[in-house]
């Protein structure tokens, strides 16, 4: 990072077409990590795995928390996909979270230099937290609020979330780029991770290629669980959840680097969901004891 902030961030970010293959981790903040933990883990994310970004998941409502995120990201040369978290309780707390985040983005002079985008999520269409017309309106209002900061806005969502709302083309038209949930383990045809590529492409990515107007795409909530839990249950009797299949899924994505590089919109960048099993059981690259569950060094270019 430069010793003096540039006057603005208009020439700050790399061309999105360079952001394909592995770009970073999904990172849950429900634990309200201390600044020390954020710095330690962001350094690991950046320098151990060569990540560009952290995609936030969940919410921490501690005062000043996003400023702690900004500091940790700045000190470790990471960008952040920030998040307005709706949660699962049907409450209106997301409005407070939105306003708090936007206030921080405007007040913290470093924020616009580490915030690659703001997401509304997670899965607001699939979870039916807002009618798609209202969600599209929220995206447009957010873009207006953040336009002076040059921070784009998106929605973090499943293909099925759009499809079950009649396509929600108004949302796809409103967002600046597309953050896609890629969770093939839950598909009705799921079996092993090695057999999941047709699910990934035919049932998910193709929808966004057909309806996304050529916008940049990321797979932000993207993984395969190593265990099931009450909230993680397959929809296929043949879906296998174990460490071998979690590893195999990311190996599959890594093997498809050349394909992902040339997808419309400047290629597809993918995040690993999630950094640690302490965040979401079974999805972590690290287990709950802090040890890597398998070797993980995916390509960042090809």
PAZAPA-4460 file (N, C-alpha, C; in steps of 0.05 Angstrom, whole numbers, plus 32768, in hexadecimal, padded with zeros to 4 digits):
% residues 302
    n_x    n_y    n_z   ca_x   ca_y   ca_z    c_x    c_y    c_z   seq   type   mol
   8011   7FE8   8000   8000   8000   8000   8012   8019   8000     1      X     A
   8008   802E   7FF3   8019   8047   7FF2   801A   8055   800D     2      X     A
   8030   8064   8012   8031   8073   802B   801E   808A   802D     3      X     A
   8016   8094   8016   8002   80AA   8015   7FEB   80A1   8004     4      X     A
   7FD2   80A6   800D   7FBB   809E   7FFE   7FB9   80AD   7FE4     5      X     A
   7FB3   809F   7FCE   7FAD   80AD   7FB5   7F94   80BF   7FB8     6      X     A
   7F91   80D2   7FA6   7F79   80E4   7FA8   7F5F   80D5   7FA5     7      X     A
   7F5E   80BF   7F96   7F46   80AF   7F94   7F4E   8093   7F8B     8      X     A
   7F3A   8082   7F87   7F40   8066   7F81   7F38   805E   7F64     9      X     A
   7F36   8072   7F53   7F2C   806C   7F38   7F40   805B   7F28    10      X     A
   7F5A   805D   7F2D   7F6E   804D   7F1F   7F7B   803A   7F33    11      X     A
   7F6E   8033   7F47   7F79   8024   7F5E   7F7A   8006   7F59    12      X     A
   7F63   7FFB   7F4F   7F60   7FDE   7F4E   7F6B   7FD2   7F34    13      X     A
   7F73   7FB9   7F35   7F7B   7FAB   7F1D   7F63   7FA7   7F0B    14      X     A
   7F68   7FA3   7EF1   7F53   7F9D   7EDE   7F45   7F83   7EE7    15      X     A
   7F2A   7F83   7EE9   7F1C   7F6B   7EF2   7F22   7F52   7EE1    16      X     A
   7F2B   7F56   7EC8   7F31   7F3F   7EB7   7F4A   7F30   7EC2    17      X     A
   7F59   7F3C   7ED4   7F70   7F2E   7EE0   7F67   7F1E   7EF9    18      X     A
   7F4E   7F22   7F00   7F44   7F15   7F19   7F34   7EFC   7F11    19      X     A
   7F42   7EE7   7F0B   7F36   7ECD   7F05   7F45   7EB9   7F16    20      X     A
   7F3C   7EA0   7F15   7F47   7E8B   7F27   7F43   7E93   7F44    21      X     A
   7F55   7E89   7F56   7F52   7E8E   7F72   7F58   7EAB   7F79    22      X     A
   7F46   7EB8   7F88   7F4A   7ED4   7F90   7F4B   7ED8   7FAE    23      X     A
   7F42   7EC4   7FBE   7F43   7EC9   7FDB   7F2F   7EB8   7FEA    24      X     A
   7F29   7EC0   8002   7F18   7EB1   8014   7EFF   7EC0   801C    25      X     A
   7EEA   7EB0   801F   7ED2   7EB9   802E   7ED9   7EB7   804C    26      X     A
   7ED1   7ECB   805C   7EDB   7ECE   8077   7EC4   7ED8   8089    27      X     A
   7EBC   7EC7   809B   7EA5   7ECE   80AC   7EAE   7EDF   80C4    28      X     A
   7E9E   7EF4   80C9   7EA5   7F07   80DE   7E92   7F07   80F6    29      X     A
   7E80   7EF2   80F7   7E6D   7EF1   810D   7E7B   7EF0   8128    30      X     A
   7E94   7EE6   8129   7EA3   7EE5   8142   7EAE   7F00   814B    31      X     A
   7EAA   7F14   813B   7EB5   7F2F   8141   7ED2   7F2D   8149    32      X     A
   7EE2   7F23   8137   7EFF   7F20   813C   7F0C   7F39   8145    33      X     A
   7F20   7F36   8157   7F30   7F4C   8160   7F41   7F57   8149    34      X     A
   7F49   7F70   814B   7F5C   7F7A   8137   7F75   7F69   8134    35      X     A
   7F7E   7F5D   814A   7F96   7F4C   8148   7F91   7F33   8138    36      X     A
   7F79   7F27   813C   7F73   7F0F   812D   7F6F   7F15   8110    37      X     A
   7F61   7F2C   810A   7F5E   7F34   80EE   7F79   7F38   80E0    38      X     A
   7F8B   7F45   80ED   7FA5   7F4A   80E1   7FB4   7F2F   80DD    39      X     A
   7FB3   7F1D   80F0   7FC1   7F04   80EE   7FB5   7EF3   80D7    40      X     A
   7F9B   7EF1   80D6   7F8F   7EE0   80C1   7F8F   7EED   80A6    41      X     A
   7F8C   7F07   80A4   7F8E   7F14   808A   7FAB   7F12   807F    42      X     A
   7FBF   7F12   8090   7FDA   7F0E   8087   7FDE   7EF2   807C    43      X     A
   7FD2   7EDF   8089   7FD3   7EC3   8080   7FC4   7EC1   8065    44      X     A
   7FAD   7ECD   8063   7F9E   7ECC   804A   7FAD   7ED9   8033    45      X     A
   7FBB   7EEE   8038   7FC9   7EFD   8023   7FE4   7EEE   801C    46      X     A
   7FF3   7EE8   8030   800F   7EDF   802A   8012   7EC1   8029    47      X     A
   8002   7EB2   8037   8004   7E95   8035   7FF6   7E8B   801C    48      X     A
   7FDF   7E97   8015   7FCF   7E8D   7FFF   7FCF   7E9F   7FE6    49      X     A
   7FDC   7EB6   7FE8   7FDE   7EC8   7FD1   7FC3   7ED3   7FC8    50      X     A
   7FB2   7ED8   7FDC   7F97   7EE3   7FD7   7F98   7F00   7FD0    51      X     A
   7F84   7F08   7FC0   7F7F   7F25   7FBB   7F6A   7F30   7FCE    52      X     A
   7F56   7F1F   7FD5   7F3E   7F2A   7FE2   7F35   7F18   7FFA    53      X     A
   7F26   7F25   800B   7F16   7F18   801F   7EF9   7F1F   801A    54      X     A
   7EE8   7F0B   8019   7ECC   7F10   8016   7EBE   7F0B   8031    55      X     A
   7EB3   7F21   803C   7EA7   7F1F   8057   7E8D   7F0F   8056    56      X     A
   7E88   7F01   806C   7E70   7EF0   806F   7E67   7EF3   808C    57      X     A
   7E4D   7EF4   8090   7E42   7EF9   80AB   7E44   7F16   80B2    58      X     A
   7E41   7F1C   80CC   7E42   7F38   80D4   7E4D   7F3A   80F1    59      X     A
   7E5C   7F4F   80F5   7E64   7F58   8110   7E5A   7F74   8114    60      X     A
   7E4A   7F78   8128   7E3E   7F93   812D   7E4D   7FA3   8142    61      X     A
   7E66   7F9B   8147   7E76   7FAB   815A   7E7E   7FC6   814D    62      X     A
   7E7B   7FDB   815C   7E81   7FF6   8152   7E9E   7FF7   8148    63      X     A
   7EA1   8001   8130   7EBC   8004   8124   7EC8   7FEB   8118    64      X     A
   7EB8   7FD6   8116   7EC3   7FBC   810D   7ECD   7FBF   80F0    65      X     A
   7EBE   7FCC   80DE   7EC7   7FCE   80C3   7EE1   7FDE   80C0    66      X     A
   7EE5   7FF1   80D2   7EFF   7FFF   80D3   7F16   7FEB   80D9    67      X     A
   7F10   7FD8   80EB   7F25   7FC3   80F1   7F2A   7FB2   80D8    68      X     A
   7F15   7FAC   80C9   7F18   7F9D   80B0   7F2A   7FAD   809D    69      X     A
   7F24   7FC7   809A   7F33   7FD8   8088   7F51   7FD8   8090    70      X     A
   7F56   7FDB   80AA   7F72   7FDD   80B3   7F81   7FC2   80AD    71      X     A
   7F74   7FAC   80B3   7F81   7F92   80AE   7F85   7F8D   8090    72      X     A
   7F71   7F95   8080   7F74   7F91   8063   7F8A   7FA3   8058    73      X     A
   7F8A   7FBC   8061   7F9E   7FCF   8057   7FBA   7FC6   805E    74      X     A
   7FBE   7FBD   8076   7FD8   7FB5   807F   7FE2   7F9C   8071    75      X     A
   7FD0   7F8D   8065   7FD7   7F74   8058   7FD1   7F74   803A    76      X     A
   7FCD   7F8C   802F   7FC9   7F8F   8012   7FB3   7F7D   8007    77      X     A
   7F9C   7F7D   8015   7F85   7F6D   800C   7F6E   7F80   8006    78      X     A
   7F5D   7F78   7FF2   7F44   7F84   7FEE   7F2E   7F75   7FFC    79      X     A
   7F17   7F82   7FFF   7F01   7F76   800E   7EE7   7F78   7FFE    80      X     A
   7ED8   7F62   7FFD   7EBC   7F63   7FF4   7EAC   7F66   800E    81      X     A
   7EA4   7F7F   8014   7E94   7F85   802C   7E78   7F7A   8029    82      X     A
   7E69   7F79   803F   7E4F   7F6B   803F   7E3B   7F79   8050    83      X     A
   7E23   7F7E   8045   7E0C   7F86   8055   7DFD   7F6C   805A    84      X     A
   7DFE   7F62   8073   7DF5   7F48   807A   7DD8   7F49   8084    85      X     A
   7DC7   7F3A   8076   7DAA   7F39   807D   7DA6   7F25   8095    86      X     A
   7DB6   7F10   8096   7DB1   7EFC   80AA   7D99   7EEB   80A4    87      X     A
   7D90   7EDB   80B7   7D7B   7EC8   80B2   7D63   7ECB   80C4    88      X     A
   7D61   7EE2   80D2   7D4C   7EE5   80E6   7D35   7EF7   80DD    89      X     A
   7D37   7F01   80C4   7D22   7F11   80B9   7D20   7F2D   80C5    90      X     A
   7D34   7F36   80D4   7D33   7F50   80E1   7D3C   7F66   80CE    91      X     A
   7D3A   7F7F   80D6   7D43   7F95   80C6   7D5F   7F9F   80CE    92      X     A
   7D6E   7F8F   80DD   7D88   7F98   80E6   7D9B   7F9D   80CE    93      X     A
   7D95   7F91   80B7   7DA5   7F96   80A0   7DA6   7FB3   8098    94      X     A
   7D91   7FC2   809E   7D90   7FDE   8098   7DA5   7FED   80A8    95      X     A
   7DA6   7FE7   80C2   7DBA   7FF3   80D3   7DD6   7FEB   80CA    96      X     A
   7DDA   7FD2   80C3   7DF4   7FC9   80B9   7DFC   7FD7   809F    97      X     A
   7DE9   7FDB   808D   7DEE   7FE9   8074   7DF7   8006   807B    98      X     A
   7DE8   8013   808C   7DEE   802F   8091   7E09   8032   80A0    99      X     A
   7E0F   801F   80B2   7E28   8020   80C1   7E40   801B   80AD   100      X     A
   7E3D   8008   809B   7E52   8002   8088   7E56   801A   8076   101      X     A
   7E41   8025   806B   7E44   803C   8059   7E51   8054   8067   102      X     A
   7E49   8059   8080   7E56   806F   8090   7E74   806A   8092   103      X     A
   7E7C   8051   8098   7E98   804B   809A   7EA6   804F   807F   104      X     A
   7E9A   8046   806A   7EA6   8049   8050   7EAB   8067   8049   105      X     A
   7E99   8078   8051   7E9C   8095   804C   7EB0   80A2   805F   106      X     A
   7EB1   8098   8078   7EC1   80A6   808C   7EDE   809D   808D   107      X     A
   7EE3   8084   8087   7EFE   8079   8088   7F0C   807E   806E   108      X     A
   7F21   808F   806D   7F2E   8096   8054   7F3A   807E   8045   109      X     A
   7F41   8069   8054   7F4D   8051   8047   7F38   803E   803C   110      X     A
   7F1F   8041   8045   7F0B   802C   803F   7F07   8028   8021   111      X     A
   7F06   803D   8012   7F00   803A   7FF5   7F18   802D   7FE6   112      X     A
   7F2F   802C   7FF3   7F46   8020   7FE7   7F49   8002   7FED   113      X     A
   7F39   7FF8   7FFF   7F39   7FDB   8004   7F1E   7FCE   7FFF   114      X     A
   7F09   7FDE   7FFB   7EEF   7FD2   7FF7   7EE9   7FCF   7FD9   115      X     A
   7EED   7FB7   7FD0   7EEA   7FB1   7FB3   7ECD   7FB2   7FAA   116      X     A
   7EBB   7FAE   7FBD   7E9E   7FAF   7FB8   7E8F   7FAA   7FD1   117      X     A
   7E75   7FB0   7FD0   7E62   7FAB   7FE6   7E4D   7F97   7FDC   118      X     A
   7E49   7F82   7FEB   7E35   7F6E   7FE5   7E1D   7F71   7FF7   119      X     A
   7E06   7F6C   7FEC   7DEE   7F67   7FFC   7DEC   7F48   7FFD   120      X     A
   7DEA   7F3E   8016   7DE9   7F21   8018   7DE3   7F17   8034   121      X     A
   7DE2   7EFE   8037   7DEB   7EEA   8024   7DD2   7EDA   801B   122      X     A
   7DD0   7ED8   8000   7DB8   7ECB   7FF4   7D9E   7ED9   7FFB   123      X     A
   7D9C   7EF3   7FF7   7D83   7F00   7FFE   7D6B   7EF8   7FED   124      X     A
   7D6F   7EF0   7FD4   7D59   7EE7   7FC4   7D50   7ECB   7FCC   125      X     A
   7D63   7EB9   7FCF   7D5D   7E9D   7FD7   7D4F   7E9D   7FF2   126      X     A
   7D59   7EAE   8005   7D4E   7EAF   8020   7D35   7EC1   8021   127      X     A
   7D2E   7ECE   800B   7D15   7EDD   8009   7D14   7EF3   801F   128      X     A
   7D2B   7F01   8022   7D2B   7F17   8036   7D1F   7F31   802C   129      X     A
   7D21   7F34   8011   7D15   7F4B   8004   7D0A   7F43   7FE9   130      X     A
   7CF4   7F4D   7FE0   7CEC   7F49   7FC4   7D02   7F53   7FB1   131      X     A
   7D05   7F46   7F9B   7D1B   7F4D   7F89   7D1A   7F6A   7F80   132      X     A
   7D02   7F76   7F7E   7D00   7F92   7F76   7D0C   7FA4   7F8B   133      X     A
   7D07   7F9E   7FA4   7D12   7FAD   7FBA   7D30   7FAA   7FBD   134      X     A
   7D39   7F91   7FB8   7D56   7F8C   7FB9   7D64   7F9C   7FA3   135      X     A
   7D59   7F9C   7F8B   7D64   7FAC   7F75   7D65   7FC9   7F7C   136      X     A
   7D50   7FD3   7F89   7D4F   7FEF   7F92   7D65   7FF4   7FA6   137      X     A
   7D6A   7FE2   7FB9   7D7F   7FE5   7FCD   7D9B   7FE7   7FBF   138      X     A
   7D9F   7FD6   7FAB   7DB8   7FD7   7F9C   7DBC   7FF2   7F8F   139      X     A
   7DA7   7FFC   7F82   7DA9   8016   7F74   7DAF   802C   7F88   140      X     A
   7DA1   802C   7F9F   7DA5   8041   7FB4   7DC2   803F   7FBF   141      X     A
   7DCC   8027   7FC2   7DE7   8023   7FCC   7DFB   802E   7FB8   142      X     A
   7DF7   8028   7F9F   7E09   8032   7F8A   7E0A   8050   7F8A   143      X     A
   7DF3   805D   7F8E   7DF2   807A   7F90   7E01   8084   7FA8   144      X     A
   7DFD   8077   7FBF   7E0A   807F   7FD7   7E29   807D   7FD5   145      X     A
   7E32   8068   7FC7   7E4F   8063   7FC7   7E5C   806C   7FAD   146      X     A
   7E4E   8079   7F9C   7E59   8081   7F81   7E71   8093   7F84   147      X     A
   7E70   80A5   7F97   7E87   80B7   7F9B   7EA0   80A9   7FA4   148      X     A
   7E9C   8091   7FB1   7EB3   8081   7FBA   7EBC   806D   7FA5   149      X     A
   7EAD   806B   7F8F   7EB4   8058   7F7A   7EB5   803B   7F84   150      X     A
   7EA1   8035   7F95   7E9E   8019   7FA0   7E86   800C   7F93   151      X     A
   7E8A   7FF7   7F84   7E73   7FE9   7F76   7E63   7FD9   7F8A   152      X     A
   7E4B   7FD0   7F81   7E38   7FC2   7F92   7E2E   7FA9   7F84   153      X     A
   7E2B   7F94   7F94   7E20   7F7B   7F89   7E0E   7F6D   7F9D   154      X     A
   7E04   7F56   7F95   7DF4   7F45   7FA6   7E02   7F29   7FA6   155      X     A
   7E03   7F1D   7FBE   7E10   7F03   7FC1   7DFA   7EEE   7FC1   156      X     A
   7DF9   7EDD   7FAC   7DE0   7ECE   7FA7   7DE5   7EB5   7F96   157      X     A
   7DD4   7EA1   7F9A   7DD3   7E89   7F8A   7DC5   7E8E   7F6F   158      X     A
   7DCD   7E7F   7F5B   7DBE   7E7F   7F42   7DA0   7E79   7F48   159      X     A
   7D9C   7E65   7F59   7D80   7E5D   7F5F   7D70   7E73   7F6C   160      X     A
   7D7E   7E84   7F7C   7D70   7E9A   7F88   7D64   7EAD   7F74   161      X     A
   7D73   7EB2   7F5E   7D69   7EC2   7F48   7D52   7EB3   7F3A   162      X     A
   7D57   7E9A   7F34   7D45   7E8A   7F23   7D29   7E88   7F31   163      X     A
   7D29   7E84   7F4B   7D0F   7E80   7F59   7D00   7E9A   7F5C   164      X     A
   7D0D   7EB1   7F56   7D00   7ECB   7F56   7CFB   7ED4   7F39   165      X     A
   7CF7   7EC1   7F27   7CF1   7EC8   7F0B   7D09   7ED3   7EFC   166      X     A
   7D21   7ECE   7F07   7D3A   7ED8   7EFB   7D44   7EF1   7F08   167      X     A
   7D33   7F01   7F15   7D3B   7F1A   7F23   7D4E   7F2A   7F11   168      X     A
   7D46   7F2E   7EF8   7D58   7F3C   7EE6   7D5D   7F59   7EEE   169      X     A
   7D4A   7F64   7EFD   7D4E   7F80   7F07   7D66   7F81   7F1A   170      X     A
   7D6A   7F6C   7F2A   7D82   7F6B   7F3C   7D9B   7F67   7F2B   171      X     A
   7D9B   7F55   7F18   7DB2   7F50   7F07   7DBA   7F69   7EF8   172      X     A
   7DA5   7F78   7EEF   7DAB   7F91   7EE1   7DB6   7FA7   7EF3   173      X     A
   7DAF   7FA7   7F0D   7DB7   7FBC   7F1F   7DD3   7FB8   7F29   174      X     A
   7DDC   7F9F   7F2F   7DF6   7F9B   7F3B   7E0C   7FA1   7F28   175      X     A
   7E23   7FA9   7F34   7E3B   7FB0   7F23   7E4B   7F98   7F1B   176      X     A
   7E4D   7F84   7F2C   7E5A   7F6B   7F26   7E4A   7F55   7F34   177      X     A
   7E50   7F3B   7F2E   7E3F   7F26   7F37   7E4F   7F14   7F4B   178      X     A
   7E45   7F13   7F63   7E51   7F00   7F77   7E3E   7EE8   7F79   179      X     A
   7E49   7ED1   7F72   7E39   7EB9   7F6E   7E40   7EA4   7F84   180      X     A
   7E2B   7E98   7F8F   7E2E   7E82   7FA2   7E30   7E68   7F91   181      X     A
   7E46   7E5A   7F95   7E4B   7E41   7F86   7E4F   7E2B   7F9A   182      X     A
   7E39   7E1C   7F9F   7E38   7E08   7FB4   7E2C   7DEE   7FA9   183      X     A
   7E3B   7DE1   7F97   7E2F   7DCA   7F88   7E28   7DB2   7F9A   184      X     A
   7E33   7DB1   7FB2   7E2D   7D9B   7FC4   7E0E   7D99   7FC9   185      X     A
   7E00   7DB0   7FC8   7DE4   7DB0   7FCE   7DD2   7DAA   7FB6   186      X     A
   7DDE   7DA6   7F9F   7DCE   7DA0   7F87   7DC1   7D85   7F89   187      X     A
   7DAA   7D82   7F7D   7D9C   7D68   7F7E   7DAA   7D52   7F6F   188      X     A
   7DBD   7D59   7F5E   7DCD   7D46   7F4F   7DE9   7D43   7F5A   189      X     A
   7DEF   7D4E   7F72   7E0A   7D4D   7F7D   7E12   7D31   7F84   190      X     A
   7E2C   7D2B   7F80   7E37   7D12   7F89   7E53   7D18   7F95   191      X     A
   7E68   7D16   7F85   7E82   7D1D   7F8E   7E8A   7D38   7F82   192      X     A
   7E9E   7D44   7F8F   7EA8   7D5E   7F85   7EB3   7D5C   7F69   193      X     A
   7EC1   7D46   7F63   7ECD   7D43   7F49   7EB8   7D41   7F32   194      X     A
   7E9F   7D3B   7F3A   7E8A   7D39   7F26   7E78   7D52   7F25   195      X     A
   7E81   7D67   7F32   7E6F   7D7E   7F36   7E71   7D94   7F20   196      X     A
   7E84   7D91   7F0E   7E88   7DA7   7EFA   7E6F   7DAC   7EE9   197      X     A
   7E60   7D98   7EE0   7E47   7D9E   7ED1   7E33   7DAD   7EE2   198      X     A
   7E32   7DA8   7EFC   7E20   7DB7   7F0E   7E29   7DD4   7F0F   199      X     A
   7E43   7DD8   7F12   7E4F   7DF3   7F14   7E48   7E03   7EFB   200      X     A
   7E4C   7DF7   7EE4   7E49   7E06   7ECB   7E2C   7E07   7EC2   201      X     A
   7E21   7DEF   7EBD   7E07   7DEE   7EB0   7DF0   7DF9   7EC2   202      X     A
   7DF1   7DF4   7EDC   7DDB   7DFC   7EEE   7DE0   7E16   7EFC   203      X     A
   7DF8   7E21   7EF9   7DFE   7E3A   7F09   7E0B   7E50   7EF8   204      X     A
   7E23   7E4B   7EEF   7E31   7E61   7EE1   7E23   7E69   7EC7   205      X     A
   7E18   7E55   7EB8   7E0B   7E5C   7E9F   7DF4   7E70   7EA3   206      X     A
   7DE6   7E6E   7EBA   7DD0   7E81   7EBF   7DDB   7E9E   7EBE   207      X     A
   7DF2   7EA2   7ECB   7DFD   7EBD   7ECD   7E0A   7EC6   7EB3   208      X     A
   7E15   7EB3   7EA4   7E1F   7EB9   7E89   7E08   7EC2   7E77   209      X     A
   7DF1   7EB5   7E7A   7DDA   7EBC   7E69   7DCC   7ED5   7E71   210      X     A
   7DCC   7EDC   7E8B   7DBB   7EF2   7E95   7DCB   7F08   7EA2   211      X     A
   7DE6   7F06   7EA4   7DF6   7F19   7EB3   7E01   7F30   7EA3   212      X     A
   7DF9   7F33   7E8A   7E01   7F4A   7E7A   7E1F   7F4D   7E78   213      X     A
   7E2E   7F37   7E79   7E4B   7F38   7E76   7E5A   7F44   7E8D   214      X     A
   7E4D   7F46   7EA4   7E5A   7F52   7EBC   7E6F   7F3F   7EC8   215      X     A
   7E82   7F4B   7ED6   7E96   7F3B   7EE4   7E8A   7F29   7EF9   216      X     A
   7E94   7F10   7EFB   7E89   7EFC   7F0D   7E9E   7EF2   7F20   217      X     A
   7E95   7EEE   7F39   7EA5   7EE0   7F4D   7E94   7ECA   7F5A   218      X     A
   7EA0   7EB4   7F60   7E93   7EA0   7F72   7E9D   7EA6   7F8E   219      X     A
   7E8B   7EB3   7F9D   7E94   7EBD   7FB7   7E8E   7EAA   7FCE   220      X     A
   7E77   7E9D   7FCD   7E70   7E89   7FE1   7E72   7E6E   7FD3   221      X     A
   7E89   7E62   7FD4   7E91   7E4D   7FC1   7EA1   7E38   7FD0   222      X     A
   7E95   7E20   7FD1   7EA4   7E0B   7FDF   7E94   7DF1   7FE0   223      X     A
   7EA0   7DDE   7FEE   7E94   7DC3   7FF1   7E9A   7DBA   800E   224      X     A
   7E85   7DB3   801E   7E8A   7DAD   803A   7E97   7D92   803F   225      X     A
   7EA8   7D91   8054   7EB5   7D78   805B   7EA4   7D68   806F   226      X     A
   7E90   7D75   807B   7E7D   7D67   808D   7E62   7D74   8089   227      X     A
   7E4D   7D65   808F   7E32   7D71   8090   7E2C   7D79   80AD   228      X     A
   7E18   7D8A   80B0   7E0F   7D94   80CA   7DF1   7D9A   80C7   229      X     A
   7DE4   7DA2   80DD   7DC7   7DA7   80DB   7DC0   7DBA   80C4   230      X     A
   7DD1   7DCE   80BF   7DCB   7DE2   80AA   7DD8   7DDB   808F   231      X     A
   7DE7   7DC5   808E   7DF5   7DBD   8076   7DED   7DA0   8070   232      X     A
   7DD8   7D9D   8060   7DCE   7D83   8059   7DCA   7D82   803B   233      X     A
   7DD3   7D6C   802F   7DD1   7D6A   8011   7DB4   7D65   8008   234      X     A
   7DB0   7D6B   7FEF   7D96   7D66   7FE2   7D98   7D4D   7FCF   235      X     A
   7DAF   7D40   7FD0   7DB3   7D28   7FC1   7DBE   7D12   7FD3   236      X     A
   7DB3   7CFA   7FD1   7DBD   7CE5   7FE3   7DD9   7CDC   7FDC   237      X     A
   7DE3   7CE5   7FC5   7DFE   7CDD   7FBC   7E14   7CF2   7FC2   238      X     A
   7E0C   7D08   7FCD   7E20   7D1E   7FD2   7E32   7D15   7FE9   239      X     A
   7E4C   7D18   7FE5   7E60   7D0E   7FF8   7E6E   7D27   8005   240      X     A
   7E6C   7D28   801F   7E7A   7D3D   802E   7E91   7D31   803E   241      X     A
   7EA9   7D37   8036   7EC0   7D30   8045   7ED7   7D41   803C   242      X     A
   7EEE   7D3F   804A   7F05   7D51   8044   7F0F   7D4B   8028   243      X     A
   7F0F   7D32   801F   7F18   7D2B   8004   7F08   7D3A   7FEF   244      X     A
   7EEE   7D3C   7FF3   7EDD   7D49   7FDF   7EDF   7D68   7FE1   245      X     A
   7EE3   7D72   7FF9   7EE7   7D8F   7FFB   7F01   7D97   7FEC   246      X     A
   7F16   7D87   7FF1   7F2F   7D8C   7FE3   7F2C   7D88   7FC5   247      X     A
   7F1D   7D74   7FBD   7F1A   7D6E   7FA0   7F0B   7D84   7F92   248      X     A
   7EF8   7D91   7FA0   7EE9   7DA7   7F94   7EFC   7DBE   7F8C   249      X     A
   7F0D   7DC6   7F9F   7F1F   7DDC   7F99   7F34   7DD4   7F85   250      X     A
   7F3C   7DBA   7F85   7F4E   7DB1   7F70   7F41   7DB2   7F54   251      X     A
   7F27   7DAC   7F54   7F18   7DAD   7F3B   7F17   7DCA   7F30   252      X     A
   7F11   7DDD   7F42   7F11   7DF9   7F39   7F2C   7E02   7F30   253      X     A
   7F41   7DF9   7F3E   7F5C   7E00   7F36   7F63   7DF5   7F1A   254      X     A
   7F59   7DDE   7F14   7F5F   7DD1   7EFA   7F50   7DDF   7EE4   255      X     A
   7F3C   7DEF   7EEA   7F2C   7DFD   7ED6   7F34   7E1A   7ED3   256      X     A
   7F4C   7E21   7EDB   7F55   7E3D   7EDA   7F53   7E49   7EBE   257      X     A
   7F5C   7E39   7EAA   7F5B   7E44   7E8F   7F3F   7E4A   7E85   258      X     A
   7F2C   7E38   7E8D   7F10   7E3D   7E86   7F06   7E56   7E94   259      X     A
   7F0B   7E58   7EAE   7F00   7E6F   7EBD   7F0C   7E89   7EB4   260      X     A
   7F24   7E89   7EAA   7F31   7EA1   7EA1   7F22   7EAE   7E8A   261      X     A
   7F15   7E9E   7E79   7F0A   7EA8   7E61   7EEB   7EAA   7E61   262      X     A
   7EDF   7EA7   7E79   7EC2   7EAB   7E7A   7EBB   7EC8   7E75   263      X     A
   7EA5   7ECD   7E69   7E9C   7EE8   7E62   7E9D   7EFA   7E7B   264      X     A
   7EA3   7F13   7E77   7EA4   7F27   7E8D   7EC0   7F2A   7E99   265      X     A
   7ED4   7F1D   7E8E   7EEF   7F1F   7E99   7EF7   7F08   7EAA   266      X     A
   7EEA   7EF1   7EA6   7EF2   7ED9   7EB5   7EE4   7ED8   7ED0   267      X     A
   7EE5   7EC0   7EDD   7ED9   7EBC   7EF7   7EEE   7EB9   7F0C   268      X     A
   7EEC   7ECA   7F20   7EFE   7EC7   7F38   7EEF   7EB8   7F4E   269      X     A
   7EFD   7EA6   7F5C   7EEF   7E97   7F71   7EFC   7E99   7F8C   270      X     A
   7EEB   7E9B   7F9F   7EF3   7E9B   7FBC   7EEF   7E7E   7FC7   271      X     A
   7EFF   7E78   7FDB   7EFA   7E5F   7FEA   7EE9   7E66   8002   272      X     A
   7ED2   7E59   8004   7EC0   7E5C   801A   7EC2   7E43   802C   273      X     A
   7ED2   7E45   8041   7ED7   7E5D   8051   7EF2   7E5A   805E   274      X     A
   7EFD   7E6E   806B   7F18   7E6D   8075   7F1C   7E58   808A   275      X     A
   7F0A   7E55   809D   7F0E   7E42   80B3   7EF4   7E34   80BB   276      X     A
   7EF7   7E1B   80C4   7EE0   7E0C   80CE   7ED4   7E1A   80E7   277      X     A
   7EE3   7E2B   80F4   7ED7   7E3A   810B   7EC2   7E4E   8101   278      X     A
   7EC2   7E54   80E8   7EAE   7E66   80DC   7E95   7E57   80D3   279      X     A
   7E9A   7E43   80C3   7E84   7E31   80BA   7E8E   7E15   80BA   280      X     A
   7E83   7E04   80CB   7E8E   7DE8   80CE   7E8E   7DDA   80B3   281      X     A
   7EA5   7DCE   80AC   7EA7   7DBE   8094   7EB0   7DCD   807C   282      X     A
   7EAC   7DE7   807B   7EB4   7DF6   8063   7ED0   7E02   8064   283      X     A
   7EDC   7E01   807B   7EF6   7E0F   807E   7F0D   7E02   806F   284      X     A
   7F1F   7E13   8066   7F39   7E09   805D   7F4A   7E00   8075   285      X     A
   7F47   7E0F   808B   7F53   7E07   80A4   7F3E   7DF8   80B5   286      X     A
   7F47   7DE4   80C5   7F34   7DD8   80D7   7F32   7DE8   80F1   287      X     A
   7F21   7DDF   8103   7F1C   7DEF   811B   7F34   7DF1   812E   288      X     A
   7F49   7DE2   8128   7F61   7DE4   8138   7F76   7DF5   812B   289      X     A
   7F6F   7E00   8113   7F81   7E12   8106   7F95   7E05   80F3   290      X     A
   7F90   7DEB   80EC   7FA2   7DDD   80DA   7F94   7DDB   80BF   291      X     A
   7FA4   7DDD   80AA   7F9A   7DD9   808F   7F8F   7DBD   808C   292      X     A
   7F77   7DBB   8080   7F6A   7DA1   807C   7F76   7D92   8064   293      X     A
   7F82   7DA0   8052   7F8E   7D95   803A   7FA0   7DAA   802E   294      X     A
   7FB3   7DA2   801D   7FC4   7DB6   8010   7FB2   7DC9   7FFF   295      X     A
   7FB7   7DE3   8001   7FA7   7DF6   7FF3   7FB8   7E0C   7FE8   296      X     A
   7FBE   7E0A   7FCE   7FCE   7E1F   7FC0   7FC3   7E23   7FA4   297      X     A
   7FAB   7E2B   7FA1   7F9F   7E2E   7F86   7FAC   7E44   7F76   298      X     A
   7FAB   7E41   7F5C   7FB7   7E55   7F4A   7FA7   7E6F   7F4C   299      X     A
   7FB5   7E85   7F49   7FA9   7EA0   7F47   7FAB   7EAB   7F2B   300      X     A
   7FB8   7E9C   7F19   7FB9   7EA4   7EFD   7FC1   7E8B   7EED   301      X     A
   7FBC   7E8D   7ED3   7FC4   7E77   7EC1   7FC5   7E82   7EA5   302      X     A
***
